[in-house]
Amino acid sequence: MATWPPTLAELRAERKLADGREDERLTRCLEAAIEWVADPVEGARADLAASFAALTAPASVKLGTLRFAARLHDRLRSPDGTVMFDEGLLGRVAGGDPDIDRLLGVGRFGRSVFA
């Protein structure tokens, strides 16, 4: 188990940013990621709700949250969903990340639900 929620310092370390120039944007992205992951209806598996209340979470969820916040931060640089490469070529940014889904146990990696 890991401490919850992730901190700005942990996100900065994940992004390998030494200074605080991006802190305001990183904070907004981290807060959004934490809110999404902690909400059992929108994000995280419902069985994690008790862990979040105890201020702990599985290490995979903490890492997934940090990676999701980093992805949100990266998307601020590409609002149209494209990224420019050195040779002047445009590339499309994928709509989702299966590694983040796997870490958080959502999407196709979520648990089956029967009605």
PDB file as gemmi writes it, atoms N, CA and C in Angstrom:
CRYST1    1.000    1.000    1.000  90.00  90.00  90.00 P 1                      
ATOM      1  N   MET A   1       0.836  -1.187   0.000  1.00  0.00           N  
ATOM      2  CA  MET A   1       0.000   0.000   0.000  1.00  0.00           C  
ATOM      3  C   MET A   1       0.882   1.252   0.000  1.00  0.00           C  
ATOM      4  N   ALA A   2       0.368   2.288  -0.619  1.00  0.00           N  
ATOM      5  CA  ALA A   2       1.093   3.549  -0.719  1.00  0.00           C  
ATOM      6  C   ALA A   2       0.245   4.658  -0.109  1.00  0.00           C  
ATOM      7  N   THR A   3       0.903   5.737   0.299  1.00  0.00           N  
ATOM      8  CA  THR A   3       0.156   6.868   0.848  1.00  0.00           C  
ATOM      9  C   THR A   3      -0.702   7.493  -0.241  1.00  0.00           C  
ATOM     10  N   TRP A   4      -1.811   8.028   0.168  1.00  0.00           N  
ATOM     11  CA  TRP A   4      -2.763   8.618  -0.770  1.00  0.00           C  
ATOM     12  C   TRP A   4      -3.185   9.977  -0.265  1.00  0.00           C  
ATOM     13  N   PRO A   5      -3.405  10.956  -1.068  1.00  0.00           N  
ATOM     14  CA  PRO A   5      -3.224  10.993  -2.510  1.00  0.00           C  
ATOM     15  C   PRO A   5      -1.789  11.352  -2.879  1.00  0.00           C  
ATOM     16  N   PRO A   6      -1.411  11.196  -4.155  1.00  0.00           N  
ATOM     17  CA  PRO A   6      -0.067  11.592  -4.585  1.00  0.00           C  
ATOM     18  C   PRO A   6       0.118  13.095  -4.400  1.00  0.00           C  
ATOM     19  N   THR A   7       1.354  13.501  -4.194  1.00  0.00           N  
ATOM     20  CA  THR A   7       1.656  14.918  -3.966  1.00  0.00           C  
ATOM     21  C   THR A   7       2.239  15.561  -5.221  1.00  0.00           C  
ATOM     22  N   LEU A   8       2.265  16.885  -5.205  1.00  0.00           N  
ATOM     23  CA  LEU A   8       2.873  17.627  -6.304  1.00  0.00           C  
ATOM     24  C   LEU A   8       4.354  17.255  -6.441  1.00  0.00           C  
ATOM     25  N   ALA A   9       5.042  17.090  -5.326  1.00  0.00           N  
ATOM     26  CA  ALA A   9       6.463  16.715  -5.374  1.00  0.00           C  
ATOM     27  C   ALA A   9       6.645  15.359  -6.064  1.00  0.00           C  
ATOM     28  N   GLU A  10       5.737  14.420  -5.808  1.00  0.00           N  
ATOM     29  CA  GLU A  10       5.827  13.106  -6.456  1.00  0.00           C  
ATOM     30  C   GLU A  10       5.556  13.218  -7.954  1.00  0.00           C  
ATOM     31  N   LEU A  11       4.617  14.081  -8.334  1.00  0.00           N  
ATOM     32  CA  LEU A  11       4.346  14.283  -9.755  1.00  0.00           C  
ATOM     33  C   LEU A  11       5.535  14.952 -10.431  1.00  0.00           C  
ATOM     34  N   ARG A  12       6.132  15.937  -9.759  1.00  0.00           N  
ATOM     35  CA  ARG A  12       7.325  16.570 -10.312  1.00  0.00           C  
ATOM     36  C   ARG A  12       8.446  15.559 -10.506  1.00  0.00           C  
ATOM     37  N   ALA A  13       8.634  14.670  -9.525  1.00  0.00           N  
ATOM     38  CA  ALA A  13       9.665  13.635  -9.644  1.00  0.00           C  
ATOM     39  C   ALA A  13       9.340  12.685 -10.797  1.00  0.00           C  
ATOM     40  N   GLU A  14       8.074  12.327 -10.957  1.00  0.00           N  
ATOM     41  CA  GLU A  14       7.642  11.449 -12.055  1.00  0.00           C  
ATOM     42  C   GLU A  14       7.925  12.089 -13.413  1.00  0.00           C  
ATOM     43  N   ARG A  15       7.745  13.404 -13.500  1.00  0.00           N  
ATOM     44  CA  ARG A  15       7.969  14.149 -14.746  1.00  0.00           C  
ATOM     45  C   ARG A  15       9.414  14.609 -14.903  1.00  0.00           C  
ATOM     46  N   LYS A  16      10.232  14.395 -13.870  1.00  0.00           N  
ATOM     47  CA  LYS A  16      11.641  14.819 -13.861  1.00  0.00           C  
ATOM     48  C   LYS A  16      11.765  16.332 -14.040  1.00  0.00           C  
ATOM     49  N   LEU A  17      10.945  17.063 -13.277  1.00  0.00           N  
ATOM     50  CA  LEU A  17      10.978  18.520 -13.284  1.00  0.00           C  
ATOM     51  C   LEU A  17      11.583  18.998 -11.969  1.00  0.00           C  
ATOM     52  N   ALA A  18      12.660  19.749 -12.046  1.00  0.00           N  
ATOM     53  CA  ALA A  18      13.359  20.185 -10.837  1.00  0.00           C  
ATOM     54  C   ALA A  18      12.827  21.515 -10.303  1.00  0.00           C  
ATOM     55  N   ASP A  19      12.374  22.369 -11.187  1.00  0.00           N  
ATOM     56  CA  ASP A  19      11.924  23.690 -10.726  1.00  0.00           C  
ATOM     57  C   ASP A  19      10.404  23.738 -10.625  1.00  0.00           C  
ATOM     58  N   GLY A  20       9.884  24.871 -10.184  1.00  0.00           N  
ATOM     59  CA  GLY A  20       8.460  25.007  -9.957  1.00  0.00           C  
ATOM     60  C   GLY A  20       7.726  25.796 -11.030  1.00  0.00           C  
ATOM     61  N   ARG A  21       8.324  25.927 -12.220  1.00  0.00           N  
ATOM     62  CA  ARG A  21       7.697  26.744 -13.263  1.00  0.00           C  
ATOM     63  C   ARG A  21       6.341  26.208 -13.711  1.00  0.00           C  
ATOM     64  N   GLU A  22       6.150  24.911 -13.654  1.00  0.00           N  
ATOM     65  CA  GLU A  22       4.903  24.296 -14.111  1.00  0.00           C  
ATOM     66  C   GLU A  22       3.966  23.946 -12.958  1.00  0.00           C  
ATOM     67  N   ASP A  23       4.274  24.383 -11.749  1.00  0.00           N  
ATOM     68  CA  ASP A  23       3.528  23.934 -10.562  1.00  0.00           C  
ATOM     69  C   ASP A  23       2.029  24.213 -10.633  1.00  0.00           C  
ATOM     70  N   GLU A  24       1.634  25.366 -11.109  1.00  0.00           N  
ATOM     71  CA  GLU A  24       0.211  25.693 -11.160  1.00  0.00           C  
ATOM     72  C   GLU A  24      -0.534  24.732 -12.089  1.00  0.00           C  
ATOM     73  N   ARG A  25       0.009  24.505 -13.267  1.00  0.00           N  
ATOM     74  CA  ARG A  25      -0.625  23.585 -14.221  1.00  0.00           C  
ATOM     75  C   ARG A  25      -0.575  22.150 -13.716  1.00  0.00           C  
ATOM     76  N   LEU A  26       0.567  21.749 -13.142  1.00  0.00           N  
ATOM     77  CA  LEU A  26       0.679  20.392 -12.605  1.00  0.00           C  
ATOM     78  C   LEU A  26      -0.316  20.163 -11.476  1.00  0.00           C  
ATOM     79  N   THR A  27      -0.494  21.159 -10.630  1.00  0.00           N  
ATOM     80  CA  THR A  27      -1.437  21.047  -9.513  1.00  0.00           C  
ATOM     81  C   THR A  27      -2.858  20.844 -10.022  1.00  0.00           C  
ATOM     82  N   ARG A  28      -3.249  21.622 -11.014  1.00  0.00           N  
ATOM     83  CA  ARG A  28      -4.599  21.459 -11.588  1.00  0.00           C  
ATOM     84  C   ARG A  28      -4.789  20.064 -12.165  1.00  0.00           C  
ATOM     85  N   CYS A  29      -3.794  19.564 -12.881  1.00  0.00           N  
ATOM     86  CA  CYS A  29      -3.889  18.237 -13.487  1.00  0.00           C  
ATOM     87  C   CYS A  29      -3.898  17.148 -12.422  1.00  0.00           C  
ATOM     88  N   LEU A  30      -3.091  17.307 -11.386  1.00  0.00           N  
ATOM     89  CA  LEU A  30      -3.055  16.317 -10.309  1.00  0.00           C  
ATOM     90  C   LEU A  30      -4.377  16.288  -9.559  1.00  0.00           C  
ATOM     91  N   GLU A  31      -4.933  17.443  -9.261  1.00  0.00           N  
ATOM     92  CA  GLU A  31      -6.218  17.489  -8.561  1.00  0.00           C  
ATOM     93  C   GLU A  31      -7.315  16.823  -9.386  1.00  0.00           C  
ATOM     94  N   ALA A  32      -7.326  17.071 -10.692  1.00  0.00           N  
ATOM     95  CA  ALA A  32      -8.327  16.449 -11.556  1.00  0.00           C  
ATOM     96  C   ALA A  32      -8.152  14.936 -11.601  1.00  0.00           C  
ATOM     97  N   ALA A  33      -6.913  14.473 -11.691  1.00  0.00           N  
ATOM     98  CA  ALA A  33      -6.651  13.038 -11.730  1.00  0.00           C  
ATOM     99  C   ALA A  33      -7.061  12.373 -10.422  1.00  0.00           C  
ATOM    100  N   ILE A  34      -6.738  12.996  -9.304  1.00  0.00           N  
ATOM    101  CA  ILE A  34      -7.111  12.438  -7.994  1.00  0.00           C  
ATOM    102  C   ILE A  34      -8.629  12.361  -7.872  1.00  0.00           C  
ATOM    103  N   GLU A  35      -9.308  13.424  -8.267  1.00  0.00           N  
ATOM    104  CA  GLU A  35     -10.769  13.443  -8.181  1.00  0.00           C  
ATOM    105  C   GLU A  35     -11.376  12.339  -9.047  1.00  0.00           C  
ATOM    106  N   TRP A  36     -10.867  12.168 -10.259  1.00  0.00           N  
ATOM    107  CA  TRP A  36     -11.408  11.149 -11.158  1.00  0.00           C  
ATOM    108  C   TRP A  36     -11.163   9.743 -10.614  1.00  0.00           C  
ATOM    109  N   VAL A  37      -9.947   9.488 -10.131  1.00  0.00           N  
ATOM    110  CA  VAL A  37      -9.607   8.155  -9.638  1.00  0.00           C  
ATOM    111  C   VAL A  37     -10.354   7.830  -8.351  1.00  0.00           C  
ATOM    112  N   ALA A  38     -10.525   8.805  -7.476  1.00  0.00           N  
ATOM    113  CA  ALA A  38     -11.158   8.554  -6.184  1.00  0.00           C  
ATOM    114  C   ALA A  38     -12.669   8.400  -6.273  1.00  0.00           C  
ATOM    115  N   ASP A  39     -13.271   8.825  -7.379  1.00  0.00           N  
ATOM    116  CA  ASP A  39     -14.723   8.727  -7.535  1.00  0.00           C  
ATOM    117  C   ASP A  39     -15.086   7.332  -8.031  1.00  0.00           C  
ATOM    118  N   PRO A  40     -15.704   6.504  -7.198  1.00  0.00           N  
ATOM    119  CA  PRO A  40     -15.984   5.129  -7.603  1.00  0.00           C  
ATOM    120  C   PRO A  40     -16.971   5.013  -8.759  1.00  0.00           C  
ATOM    121  N   VAL A  41     -17.749   6.057  -9.019  1.00  0.00           N  
ATOM    122  CA  VAL A  41     -18.689   6.005 -10.139  1.00  0.00           C  
ATOM    123  C   VAL A  41     -17.965   6.306 -11.449  1.00  0.00           C  
ATOM    124  N   GLU A  42     -17.109   7.319 -11.448  1.00  0.00           N  
ATOM    125  CA  GLU A  42     -16.447   7.749 -12.673  1.00  0.00           C  
ATOM    126  C   GLU A  42     -15.122   7.050 -12.930  1.00  0.00           C  
ATOM    127  N   GLY A  43     -14.367   6.737 -11.895  1.00  0.00           N  
ATOM    128  CA  GLY A  43     -13.025   6.263 -12.124  1.00  0.00           C  
ATOM    129  C   GLY A  43     -12.693   4.941 -11.487  1.00  0.00           C  
ATOM    130  N   ALA A  44     -12.250   4.998 -10.272  1.00  0.00           N  
ATOM    131  CA  ALA A  44     -11.671   3.825  -9.619  1.00  0.00           C  
ATOM    132  C   ALA A  44     -12.684   2.726  -9.367  1.00  0.00           C  
ATOM    133  N   ARG A  45     -12.169   1.560  -9.158  1.00  0.00           N  
ATOM    134  CA  ARG A  45     -13.024   0.432  -8.779  1.00  0.00           C  
ATOM    135  C   ARG A  45     -13.691   0.752  -7.448  1.00  0.00           C  
ATOM    136  N   ALA A  46     -14.907   0.348  -7.290  1.00  0.00           N  
ATOM    137  CA  ALA A  46     -15.665   0.652  -6.077  1.00  0.00           C  
ATOM    138  C   ALA A  46     -15.005   0.059  -4.837  1.00  0.00           C  
ATOM    139  N   ASP A  47     -14.278  -1.054  -4.973  1.00  0.00           N  
ATOM    140  CA  ASP A  47     -13.662  -1.690  -3.811  1.00  0.00           C  
ATOM    141  C   ASP A  47     -12.481  -0.903  -3.261  1.00  0.00           C  
ATOM    142  N   LEU A  48     -12.081   0.173  -3.950  1.00  0.00           N  
ATOM    143  CA  LEU A  48     -10.975   0.990  -3.450  1.00  0.00           C  
ATOM    144  C   LEU A  48     -11.451   2.109  -2.537  1.00  0.00           C  
ATOM    145  N   ALA A  49     -12.735   2.337  -2.458  1.00  0.00           N  
ATOM    146  CA  ALA A  49     -13.267   3.465  -1.681  1.00  0.00           C  
ATOM    147  C   ALA A  49     -12.796   3.427  -0.234  1.00  0.00           C  
ATOM    148  N   ALA A  50     -12.786   2.266   0.397  1.00  0.00           N  
ATOM    149  CA  ALA A  50     -12.343   2.164   1.795  1.00  0.00           C  
ATOM    150  C   ALA A  50     -10.860   2.494   1.917  1.00  0.00           C  
ATOM    151  N   SER A  51     -10.061   2.071   0.950  1.00  0.00           N  
ATOM    152  CA  SER A  51      -8.625   2.387   0.982  1.00  0.00           C  
ATOM    153  C   SER A  51      -8.394   3.882   0.889  1.00  0.00           C  
ATOM    154  N   PHE A  52      -9.135   4.548   0.005  1.00  0.00           N  
ATOM    155  CA  PHE A  52      -8.968   5.985  -0.141  1.00  0.00           C  
ATOM    156  C   PHE A  52      -9.331   6.704   1.149  1.00  0.00           C  
ATOM    157  N   ALA A  53     -10.378   6.232   1.814  1.00  0.00           N  
ATOM    158  CA  ALA A  53     -10.798   6.855   3.061  1.00  0.00           C  
ATOM    159  C   ALA A  53      -9.722   6.728   4.126  1.00  0.00           C  
ATOM    160  N   ALA A  54      -8.923   5.657   4.065  1.00  0.00           N  
ATOM    161  CA  ALA A  54      -7.866   5.433   5.047  1.00  0.00           C  
ATOM    162  C   ALA A  54      -6.556   6.099   4.632  1.00  0.00           C  
ATOM    163  N   LEU A  55      -6.586   6.872   3.541  1.00  0.00           N  
ATOM    164  CA  LEU A  55      -5.413   7.575   3.016  1.00  0.00           C  
ATOM    165  C   LEU A  55      -4.305   6.623   2.580  1.00  0.00           C  
ATOM    166  N   THR A  56      -4.686   5.464   2.081  1.00  0.00           N  
ATOM    167  CA  THR A  56      -3.746   4.538   1.451  1.00  0.00           C  
ATOM    168  C   THR A  56      -4.391   4.029   0.177  1.00  0.00           C  
ATOM    169  N   ALA A  57      -3.565   3.529  -0.715  1.00  0.00           N  
ATOM    170  CA  ALA A  57      -4.047   2.942  -1.959  1.00  0.00           C  
ATOM    171  C   ALA A  57      -2.989   1.970  -2.451  1.00  0.00           C  
ATOM    172  N   PRO A  58      -3.381   1.012  -3.264  1.00  0.00           N  
ATOM    173  CA  PRO A  58      -2.376   0.136  -3.858  1.00  0.00           C  
ATOM    174  C   PRO A  58      -1.358   0.956  -4.664  1.00  0.00           C  
ATOM    175  N   ALA A  59      -0.130   0.488  -4.700  1.00  0.00           N  
ATOM    176  CA  ALA A  59       0.928   1.213  -5.421  1.00  0.00           C  
ATOM    177  C   ALA A  59       0.566   1.404  -6.888  1.00  0.00           C  
ATOM    178  N   SER A  60      -0.138   0.431  -7.485  1.00  0.00           N  
ATOM    179  CA  SER A  60      -0.517   0.558  -8.894  1.00  0.00           C  
ATOM    180  C   SER A  60      -1.487   1.725  -9.101  1.00  0.00           C  
ATOM    181  N   VAL A  61      -2.372   1.949  -8.148  1.00  0.00           N  
ATOM    182  CA  VAL A  61      -3.330   3.050  -8.265  1.00  0.00           C  
ATOM    183  C   VAL A  61      -2.616   4.386  -8.105  1.00  0.00           C  
ATOM    184  N   LYS A  62      -1.672   4.457  -7.177  1.00  0.00           N  
ATOM    185  CA  LYS A  62      -0.927   5.704  -7.000  1.00  0.00           C  
ATOM    186  C   LYS A  62      -0.131   6.035  -8.262  1.00  0.00           C  
ATOM    187  N   LEU A  63       0.564   5.035  -8.815  1.00  0.00           N  
ATOM    188  CA  LEU A  63       1.337   5.258 -10.039  1.00  0.00           C  
ATOM    189  C   LEU A  63       0.409   5.603 -11.200  1.00  0.00           C  
ATOM    190  N   GLY A  64      -0.718   4.914 -11.299  1.00  0.00           N  
ATOM    191  CA  GLY A  64      -1.680   5.218 -12.354  1.00  0.00           C  
ATOM    192  C   GLY A  64      -2.202   6.640 -12.259  1.00  0.00           C  
ATOM    193  N   THR A  65      -2.436   7.113 -11.035  1.00  0.00           N  
ATOM    194  CA  THR A  65      -2.909   8.481 -10.825  1.00  0.00           C  
ATOM    195  C   THR A  65      -1.842   9.485 -11.269  1.00  0.00           C  
ATOM    196  N   LEU A  66      -0.596   9.221 -10.903  1.00  0.00           N  
ATOM    197  CA  LEU A  66       0.496  10.112 -11.313  1.00  0.00           C  
ATOM    198  C   LEU A  66       0.637  10.131 -12.831  1.00  0.00           C  
ATOM    199  N   ARG A  67       0.557   8.970 -13.453  1.00  0.00           N  
ATOM    200  CA  ARG A  67       0.675   8.893 -14.913  1.00  0.00           C  
ATOM    201  C   ARG A  67      -0.513   9.571 -15.606  1.00  0.00           C  
ATOM    202  N   PHE A  68      -1.704   9.433 -15.024  1.00  0.00           N  
ATOM    203  CA  PHE A  68      -2.882  10.083 -15.586  1.00  0.00           C  
ATOM    204  C   PHE A  68      -2.739  11.598 -15.483  1.00  0.00           C  
ATOM    205  N   ALA A  69      -2.258  12.097 -14.340  1.00  0.00           N  
ATOM    206  CA  ALA A  69      -2.033  13.537 -14.181  1.00  0.00           C  
ATOM    207  C   ALA A  69      -0.998  14.028 -15.187  1.00  0.00           C  
ATOM    208  N   ALA A  70       0.063  13.248 -15.408  1.00  0.00           N  
ATOM    209  CA  ALA A  70       1.090  13.620 -16.388  1.00  0.00           C  
ATOM    210  C   ALA A  70       0.492  13.660 -17.793  1.00  0.00           C  
ATOM    211  N   ARG A  71      -0.385  12.710 -18.091  1.00  0.00           N  
ATOM    212  CA  ARG A  71      -1.035  12.692 -19.408  1.00  0.00           C  
ATOM    213  C   ARG A  71      -1.925  13.928 -19.585  1.00  0.00           C  
ATOM    214  N   LEU A  72      -2.681  14.292 -18.544  1.00  0.00           N  
ATOM    215  CA  LEU A  72      -3.493  15.504 -18.618  1.00  0.00           C  
ATOM    216  C   LEU A  72      -2.619  16.729 -18.852  1.00  0.00           C  
ATOM    217  N   HIS A  73      -1.476  16.779 -18.186  1.00  0.00           N  
ATOM    218  CA  HIS A  73      -0.541  17.890 -18.351  1.00  0.00           C  
ATOM    219  C   HIS A  73      -0.024  17.948 -19.788  1.00  0.00           C  
ATOM    220  N   ASP A  74       0.321  16.792 -20.342  1.00  0.00           N  
ATOM    221  CA  ASP A  74       0.798  16.748 -21.725  1.00  0.00           C  
ATOM    222  C   ASP A  74      -0.277  17.197 -22.710  1.00  0.00           C  
ATOM    223  N   ARG A  75      -1.527  16.858 -22.415  1.00  0.00           N  
ATOM    224  CA  ARG A  75      -2.617  17.245 -23.308  1.00  0.00           C  
ATOM    225  C   ARG A  75      -2.818  18.756 -23.349  1.00  0.00           C  
ATOM    226  N   LEU A  76      -2.384  19.483 -22.314  1.00  0.00           N  
ATOM    227  CA  LEU A  76      -2.488  20.941 -22.349  1.00  0.00           C  
ATOM    228  C   LEU A  76      -1.647  21.513 -23.478  1.00  0.00           C  
ATOM    229  N   ARG A  77      -0.621  20.789 -23.877  1.00  0.00           N  
ATOM    230  CA  ARG A  77       0.259  21.242 -24.954  1.00  0.00           C  
ATOM    231  C   ARG A  77      -0.271  20.850 -26.327  1.00  0.00           C  
ATOM    232  N   SER A  78      -1.305  20.016 -26.367  1.00  0.00           N  
ATOM    233  CA  SER A  78      -1.849  19.576 -27.648  1.00  0.00           C  
ATOM    234  C   SER A  78      -3.376  19.543 -27.587  1.00  0.00           C  
ATOM    235  N   PRO A  79      -4.015  20.704 -27.488  1.00  0.00           N  
ATOM    236  CA  PRO A  79      -5.473  20.728 -27.353  1.00  0.00           C  
ATOM    237  C   PRO A  79      -6.205  20.138 -28.555  1.00  0.00           C  
ATOM    238  N   ASP A  80      -5.565  20.145 -29.726  1.00  0.00           N  
ATOM    239  CA  ASP A  80      -6.227  19.582 -30.901  1.00  0.00           C  
ATOM    240  C   ASP A  80      -5.919  18.102 -31.096  1.00  0.00           C  
ATOM    241  N   GLY A  81      -5.155  17.504 -30.164  1.00  0.00           N  
ATOM    242  CA  GLY A  81      -4.870  16.075 -30.243  1.00  0.00           C  
ATOM    243  C   GLY A  81      -3.728  15.713 -31.154  1.00  0.00           C  
ATOM    244  N   THR A  82      -2.903  16.701 -31.518  1.00  0.00           N  
ATOM    245  CA  THR A  82      -1.747  16.418 -32.368  1.00  0.00           C  
ATOM    246  C   THR A  82      -0.474  16.913 -31.691  1.00  0.00           C  
ATOM    247  N   VAL A  83       0.646  16.387 -32.132  1.00  0.00           N  
ATOM    248  CA  VAL A  83       1.947  16.807 -31.613  1.00  0.00           C  
ATOM    249  C   VAL A  83       2.903  16.977 -32.798  1.00  0.00           C  
ATOM    250  N   MET A  84       3.753  17.992 -32.724  1.00  0.00           N  
ATOM    251  CA  MET A  84       4.693  18.290 -33.799  1.00  0.00           C  
ATOM    252  C   MET A  84       6.029  17.608 -33.521  1.00  0.00           C  
ATOM    253  N   PHE A  85       6.566  16.939 -34.537  1.00  0.00           N  
ATOM    254  CA  PHE A  85       7.870  16.297 -34.439  1.00  0.00           C  
ATOM    255  C   PHE A  85       8.942  17.204 -35.033  1.00  0.00           C  
ATOM    256  N   ASP A  86      10.206  16.872 -34.799  1.00  0.00           N  
ATOM    257  CA  ASP A  86      11.329  17.708 -35.236  1.00  0.00           C  
ATOM    258  C   ASP A  86      11.330  17.986 -36.735  1.00  0.00           C  
ATOM    259  N   GLU A  87      10.923  17.031 -37.531  1.00  0.00           N  
ATOM    260  CA  GLU A  87      10.971  17.180 -38.984  1.00  0.00           C  
ATOM    261  C   GLU A  87       9.774  17.935 -39.535  1.00  0.00           C  
ATOM    262  N   GLY A  88       8.960  18.529 -38.673  1.00  0.00           N  
ATOM    263  CA  GLY A  88       7.785  19.258 -39.118  1.00  0.00           C  
ATOM    264  C   GLY A  88       6.583  18.372 -39.378  1.00  0.00           C  
ATOM    265  N   LEU A  89       6.657  17.131 -38.954  1.00  0.00           N  
ATOM    266  CA  LEU A  89       5.551  16.195 -39.148  1.00  0.00           C  
ATOM    267  C   LEU A  89       4.602  16.241 -37.966  1.00  0.00           C  
ATOM    268  N   LEU A  90       3.334  16.051 -38.239  1.00  0.00           N  
ATOM    269  CA  LEU A  90       2.329  15.999 -37.191  1.00  0.00           C  
ATOM    270  C   LEU A  90       2.001  14.549 -36.866  1.00  0.00           C  
ATOM    271  N   GLY A  91       1.792  14.290 -35.578  1.00  0.00           N  
ATOM    272  CA  GLY A  91       1.370  12.965 -35.136  1.00  0.00           C  
ATOM    273  C   GLY A  91       0.117  13.106 -34.284  1.00  0.00           C  
ATOM    274  N   ARG A  92      -0.709  12.082 -34.281  1.00  0.00           N  
ATOM    275  CA  ARG A  92      -1.950  12.104 -33.497  1.00  0.00           C  
ATOM    276  C   ARG A  92      -1.690  11.534 -32.110  1.00  0.00           C  
ATOM    277  N   VAL A  93      -2.213  12.195 -31.084  1.00  0.00           N  
ATOM    278  CA  VAL A  93      -2.115  11.723 -29.711  1.00  0.00           C  
ATOM    279  C   VAL A  93      -3.270  10.755 -29.478  1.00  0.00           C  
ATOM    280  N   ALA A  94      -2.952   9.571 -28.995  1.00  0.00           N  
ATOM    281  CA  ALA A  94      -3.990   8.562 -28.759  1.00  0.00           C  
ATOM    282  C   ALA A  94      -4.995   9.051 -27.729  1.00  0.00           C  
ATOM    283  N   GLY A  95      -6.232   8.610 -27.862  1.00  0.00           N  
ATOM    284  CA  GLY A  95      -7.307   9.036 -26.969  1.00  0.00           C  
ATOM    285  C   GLY A  95      -7.231   8.429 -25.583  1.00  0.00           C  
ATOM    286  N   GLY A  96      -6.513   7.356 -25.423  1.00  0.00           N  
ATOM    287  CA  GLY A  96      -6.407   6.703 -24.123  1.00  0.00           C  
ATOM    288  C   GLY A  96      -5.069   6.013 -23.979  1.00  0.00           C  
ATOM    289  N   ASP A  97      -4.784   5.537 -22.798  1.00  0.00           N  
ATOM    290  CA  ASP A  97      -3.524   4.862 -22.533  1.00  0.00           C  
ATOM    291  C   ASP A  97      -3.816   3.545 -21.821  1.00  0.00           C  
ATOM    292  N   PRO A  98      -3.595   2.419 -22.490  1.00  0.00           N  
ATOM    293  CA  PRO A  98      -3.910   1.126 -21.868  1.00  0.00           C  
ATOM    294  C   PRO A  98      -3.094   0.846 -20.609  1.00  0.00           C  
ATOM    295  N   ASP A  99      -1.893   1.389 -20.508  1.00  0.00           N  
ATOM    296  CA  ASP A  99      -1.088   1.178 -19.295  1.00  0.00           C  
ATOM    297  C   ASP A  99      -1.740   1.855 -18.084  1.00  0.00           C  
ATOM    298  N   ILE A 100      -2.244   3.061 -18.282  1.00  0.00           N  
ATOM    299  CA  ILE A 100      -2.924   3.764 -17.191  1.00  0.00           C  
ATOM    300  C   ILE A 100      -4.201   3.015 -16.825  1.00  0.00           C  
ATOM    301  N   ASP A 101      -4.960   2.578 -17.829  1.00  0.00           N  
ATOM    302  CA  ASP A 101      -6.174   1.796 -17.556  1.00  0.00           C  
ATOM    303  C   ASP A 101      -5.855   0.527 -16.774  1.00  0.00           C  
ATOM    304  N   ARG A 102      -4.760  -0.122 -17.126  1.00  0.00           N  
ATOM    305  CA  ARG A 102      -4.368  -1.350 -16.424  1.00  0.00           C  
ATOM    306  C   ARG A 102      -3.987  -1.047 -14.974  1.00  0.00           C  
ATOM    307  N   LEU A 103      -3.215   0.005 -14.751  1.00  0.00           N  
ATOM    308  CA  LEU A 103      -2.813   0.365 -13.393  1.00  0.00           C  
ATOM    309  C   LEU A 103      -4.012   0.720 -12.518  1.00  0.00           C  
ATOM    310  N   LEU A 104      -4.995   1.399 -13.113  1.00  0.00           N  
ATOM    311  CA  LEU A 104      -6.162   1.842 -12.348  1.00  0.00           C  
ATOM    312  C   LEU A 104      -7.284   0.813 -12.339  1.00  0.00           C  
ATOM    313  N   GLY A 105      -7.169  -0.209 -13.171  1.00  0.00           N  
ATOM    314  CA  GLY A 105      -8.210  -1.231 -13.221  1.00  0.00           C  
ATOM    315  C   GLY A 105      -9.521  -0.710 -13.782  1.00  0.00           C  
ATOM    316  N   VAL A 106      -9.433   0.108 -14.833  1.00  0.00           N  
ATOM    317  CA  VAL A 106     -10.631   0.673 -15.458  1.00  0.00           C  
ATOM    318  C   VAL A 106     -10.653   0.302 -16.931  1.00  0.00           C  
ATOM    319  N   GLY A 107     -11.724   0.716 -17.612  1.00  0.00           N  
ATOM    320  CA  GLY A 107     -11.838   0.419 -19.041  1.00  0.00           C  
ATOM    321  C   GLY A 107     -11.900  -1.069 -19.276  1.00  0.00           C  
ATOM    322  N   ARG A 108     -11.193  -1.543 -20.274  1.00  0.00           N  
ATOM    323  CA  ARG A 108     -11.225  -2.975 -20.578  1.00  0.00           C  
ATOM    324  C   ARG A 108     -10.518  -3.805 -19.517  1.00  0.00           C  
ATOM    325  N   PHE A 109      -9.787  -3.155 -18.611  1.00  0.00           N  
ATOM    326  CA  PHE A 109      -9.101  -3.867 -17.532  1.00  0.00           C  
ATOM    327  C   PHE A 109      -9.908  -3.851 -16.228  1.00  0.00           C  
ATOM    328  N   GLY A 110     -11.099  -3.278 -16.280  1.00  0.00           N  
ATOM    329  CA  GLY A 110     -11.965  -3.232 -15.109  1.00  0.00           C  
ATOM    330  C   GLY A 110     -12.618  -4.586 -14.855  1.00  0.00           C  
ATOM    331  N   ARG A 111     -13.194  -4.688 -13.708  1.00  0.00           N  
ATOM    332  CA  ARG A 111     -13.884  -5.918 -13.345  1.00  0.00           C  
ATOM    333  C   ARG A 111     -15.219  -5.997 -14.074  1.00  0.00           C  
ATOM    334  N   SER A 112     -15.612  -7.197 -14.392  1.00  0.00           N  
ATOM    335  CA  SER A 112     -16.899  -7.410 -15.054  1.00  0.00           C  
ATOM    336  C   SER A 112     -18.037  -7.066 -14.117  1.00  0.00           C  
ATOM    337  N   VAL A 113     -19.053  -6.451 -14.681  1.00  0.00           N  
ATOM    338  CA  VAL A 113     -20.245  -6.088 -13.904  1.00  0.00           C  
ATOM    339  C   VAL A 113     -21.440  -6.759 -14.559  1.00  0.00           C  
ATOM    340  N   PHE A 114     -22.215  -7.475 -13.770  1.00  0.00           N  
ATOM    341  CA  PHE A 114     -23.421  -8.115 -14.266  1.00  0.00           C  
ATOM    342  C   PHE A 114     -24.629  -7.402 -13.704  1.00  0.00           C  
ATOM    343  N   ALA A 115     -25.572  -7.127 -14.553  1.00  0.00           N  
ATOM    344  CA  ALA A 115     -26.772  -6.406 -14.121  1.00  0.00           C  
ATOM    345  C   ALA A 115     -27.804  -7.335 -13.528  1.00  0.00           C  
TER     346      ALA A 115                                                      
END                                                                             
